[in-house]
Amino acid sequence: MSDTRYQYAIADCDVDAKAHRRMAAYREFRDACQERIRGEADSSIASQIHDLAWHTAVFKTLNEARRLEQDREVNGPMWYLIVAGYAHIMTLGIRKLVDHDAKTGSVWSLIQKIEKRPDLLTRELYVCNDGLPYDYEIVRNRLMPQDHARPGTVWRMSALGPGAWPTSQRMHETFDGLCGQPKKRKRSDQIDLKHFEGLKRSLMSPCIGRVKTLASKRMAHAERLNEHADAIPEVTYEDVDEALKIITSVTNWISTNVFYDNAFGSVVATADFSPMEFLDQQWVTPQNIPALEQHWRETSKIMDGWADADPFVSPV
């Protein structure tokens, strides 16, 4: 994999030459995980979360519009289509994000991918993967000789590279929390895998379980329930919100802690237009109602004919 995402070559990183191969493996592993999180593909976790968050914000706004104008007549089939569409989008979308299949772009499969490479989850690779110094105190003392500093001196330090000791210090402190606050730091310290067990427990939250069950038994499959089967759980909008919140927070924790990378700048995408545009307009003008009624009748007639179609004729 290319090193274009990094400012410094592996040879410039503060690791022994014998560790260069491991550093290359870590970079490839880290990039692959980050690509799953925030890559440009529609299947990236961030893309899926942004889509679901956008649909949620739009639906909540439209629902609030109905609350504000309770006496205003709206087209029943249109509103039901919006409600049903939102329910399908969210339940299936949440189910996809917690899918256990390793081939899917889910948060669960990402965690499993990380758990399989504990050998790469070391303090040395974590801190030094892009040119930062491992021993930040030595660099700090070299760059900031306090005994010779004049009053009022302002130190300007880069956040990147061999001289960026404050960044190295923060990364060490973050890693301390990930590996159990050791009394003495070692380059070979590893992230405690119990963190990932905790993340998976969060993804097994009852609200996510209810959403998954509804998606599987009602949305993705028309399951026939016998008299002894468990009832399909009732799912509320609060369940959907909480499920998406958990998935978002787990993803953000992995990005910012495990890989010390960017957090979500925003969960709901910032639109370059007003989502409320044209909400004050009629869905259709009165003079076009007769034409739409005719279109409804013609469409219904064509679709009614599907029942008598020859099922053995191959489609064009």
Steps between C-alpha positions, in 0.01 A plus 500: 500500500625850424650721772341813350280542809811546715731798525807292581652188347533190714877549503443834675287349777641458850522121492784253467579391145384151593152644563464657155313199362260507795450873449414442135249232605353736760458782247328266257276367778423847634419636154272205423309554826471874446382438144223286643408777741510811284583399144317651204307181423128495577569191711741679735373521856504880504306518171235267639474695826478835320223365275296368793558819700386712206181298451431523873542878508275538194231270640502668842463840332209386283337337801537824695336685211198272537490569874514875444214484247281224639187639335655516155389226263775292345486219249471176702673263255789745457554534874473124556762448228733741682446326836537149358802603293675646803429187705646274231804720439589521868437142611682347205776761519564433868495126441765541228725700733506221761513207256740226615609399148868588455439601137259778594575864574377475857636628829492146637714362216746788549540410868558137406766608250680699770478217755679266260815715497598561864865480391457833320325677788822601677606826658800535270299468180218713641720796591772483236310405184550843337829640621415593860768443763448216745697662785325836500670616822842487336375709208322742733814555706705550185263748341399684817808557719314670786814631669576719198148614417442873517186629674214530254644245258233341281587155370362399161486124451378287216227244558676262260840341463803433718469828689131469588549385858161635628315278249714203602425570866125508438515177300693327779239617751218374280675167455547471878121484529480243222755262656401526866710786640830312539746617765780494243448562130646259247508511123340156497195601710180385327144629493291292740255298290236534771421842351374329185293257702340803663431659162334181379287490813385852418404384150294223663286756682133397540385790283728389216376145549138611462579694184691204352217259576243726338721545195556126462148376569297777340709722271750265336285186526125443518540246777200284583471469875342193652296515817799407717742752349612808685313812402683753286618769744345842489759752382467868580661803343696531826643151440614605154661817635679316779621227264649752258652694791678187627632410156625856447674518838667160454629599157626834628679331794683262268611779266613742771646256753616185323644693205531850648330644194217739419172508685169563328492869419124469482267202486229665291645626173498877455273574206586768245127568464207539737332165577182702559498633144157474330332344806249784478400397148214271403593149398298553181279779369120441488477508120725192478295284738276356219808401299651331804176312567506374140865400541406305817229309316728415206783392726265282708360336186846413369611358834175305543591327174821368654296229675419341164849533350676185376767423764699285255573780257851633547522875553645707220 
